[in-house]
Amino acid sequence: MSRGDARKGVAEAAPLFAALGDATRLALLVTLCSGGPLSIARLSDHFAVSRQAITKHLDVLADAGLVRSSRQGRERIWEFEPGRLEEAHAILERLSKQWDDALHRLKAFVED
């Protein structure tokens, strides 16, 4: 992967990591991962914030591609979307490898 491609990938992932950087959004994601699809009413049972606040947080997670919703009657049901989290994992793995490579080069330089 070229540097330009790597920068583009990181730039595209920035909203994903920003969405994960909020404690309430991260807790909502964990709840959806472990509890399966839930309505806002059911999600609000787990949090000490208003349904409106939960909706705003879910919208941020949806914009980042981490959750999706569907209508069931009058309710919106929210569920975890694993694909984007897998992308985040791949980005973090790539960054980890780059750091390991840099540390190995530094070690070789220092030892020479």
QUIBEL-V335960 format. One record per residue. N is the residue number from 1. RES is the residue in one small letter. SS is DSSP state (hx for helix, st for strand, lp for the rest). OMEGA is omega in whole degrees, 0 to 359 (999 if undefined). D_CENTER is the distance of its C-alpha to the mean C-alpha in Angstrom with 1 decimal. Layout:
((N & RES & SS & OMEGA & D_CENTER) (N & RES & SS & OMEGA & D_CENTER))
This chain:
((1 & m & lp & 179 & 22.6) (2 & s & lp & 178 & 24.2) (3 & r & hx & 179 & 23.1) (4 & g & hx & 178 & 22.7) (5 & d & hx & 180 & 20.4) (6 & a & hx & 179 & 18.4) (7 & r & hx & 178 & 18.2) (8 & k & hx & 179 & 17.4) (9 & g & hx & 179 & 14.4) (10 & v & hx & 180 & 13.1) (11 & a & hx & 179 & 14.0) (12 & e & hx & 181 & 12.2) (13 & a & hx & 183 & 8.9) (14 & a & hx & 178 & 9.7) (15 & p & hx & 177 & 8.4) (16 & l & hx & 181 & 4.8) (17 & f & hx & 176 & 5.6) (18 & a & hx & 179 & 7.9) (19 & a & hx & 180 & 6.0) (20 & l & hx & 184 & 4.6) (21 & g & lp & 180 & 8.3) (22 & d & lp & 185 & 10.1) (23 & a & hx & 180 & 11.7) (24 & t & hx & 179 & 12.4) (25 & r & hx & 178 & 9.0) (26 & l & hx & 178 & 7.8) (27 & a & hx & 176 & 11.2) (28 & l & hx & 180 & 11.0) (29 & l & hx & 178 & 8.2) (30 & v & hx & 179 & 10.4) (31 & t & hx & 179 & 13.4) (32 & l & hx & 177 & 12.5) (33 & c & hx & 185 & 11.8) (34 & s & hx & 185 & 15.2) (35 & g & hx & 182 & 17.1) (36 & g & lp & 181 & 16.6) (37 & p & lp & 181 & 16.8) (38 & l & st & 174 & 18.1) (39 & s & st & 177 & 19.8) (40 & i & hx & 178 & 19.2) (41 & a & hx & 180 & 22.5) (42 & r & hx & 178 & 21.4) (43 & l & hx & 183 & 18.1) (44 & s & hx & 176 & 20.2) (45 & d & lp & 184 & 22.3) (46 & h & lp & 188 & 19.6) (47 & f & lp & 181 & 19.1) (48 & a & lp & 176 & 21.7) (49 & v & lp & 183 & 20.6) (50 & s & lp & 176 & 22.1) (51 & r & hx & 178 & 21.0) (52 & q & hx & 178 & 20.8) (53 & a & hx & 178 & 18.3) (54 & i & hx & 179 & 16.2) (55 & t & hx & 179 & 16.6) (56 & k & hx & 178 & 15.5) (57 & h & hx & 179 & 12.3) (58 & l & hx & 177 & 11.7) (59 & d & hx & 176 & 12.8) (60 & v & hx & 178 & 10.2) (61 & l & hx & 179 & 7.4) (62 & a & hx & 178 & 9.9) (63 & d & hx & 178 & 10.5) (64 & a & lp & 178 & 7.1) (65 & g & lp & 182 & 7.9) (66 & l & lp & 178 & 5.7) (67 & v & st & 173 & 9.1) (68 & r & st & 180 & 12.7) (69 & s & st & 174 & 16.0) (70 & s & st & 179 & 19.6) (71 & r & st & 171 & 22.9) (72 & q & st & 185 & 25.1) (73 & g & lp & 180 & 28.2) (74 & r & lp & 184 & 27.5) (75 & e & st & 169 & 24.1) (76 & r & st & 178 & 20.6) (77 & i & st & 183 & 18.8) (78 & w & st & 177 & 15.0) (79 & e & st & 180 & 13.3) (80 & f & st & 177 & 10.1) (81 & e & lp & 190 & 9.5) (82 & p & hx & 186 & 9.0) (83 & g & hx & 182 & 9.7) (84 & r & hx & 178 & 6.6) (85 & l & hx & 176 & 5.2) (86 & e & hx & 175 & 8.9) (87 & e & hx & 179 & 8.9) (88 & a & hx & 179 & 6.8) (89 & h & hx & 180 & 9.3) (90 & a & hx & 178 & 12.0) (91 & i & hx & 180 & 11.6) (92 & l & hx & 176 & 11.8) (93 & e & hx & 179 & 14.6) (94 & r & hx & 178 & 16.4) (95 & l & hx & 178 & 16.2) (96 & s & hx & 179 & 17.6) (97 & k & hx & 179 & 20.3) (98 & q & hx & 178 & 21.3) (99 & w & hx & 178 & 21.7) (100 & d & hx & 178 & 23.7) (101 & d & hx & 179 & 25.8) (102 & a & hx & 179 & 26.5) (103 & l & hx & 177 & 27.5) (104 & h & hx & 177 & 29.8) (105 & r & hx & 179 & 31.4) (106 & l & hx & 179 & 32.0) (107 & k & hx & 179 & 33.5) (108 & a & hx & 179 & 35.8) (109 & f & hx & 182 & 36.8) (110 & v & hx & 182 & 37.7) (111 & e & hx & 179 & 39.5) (112 & d & lp & 999 & 41.6))
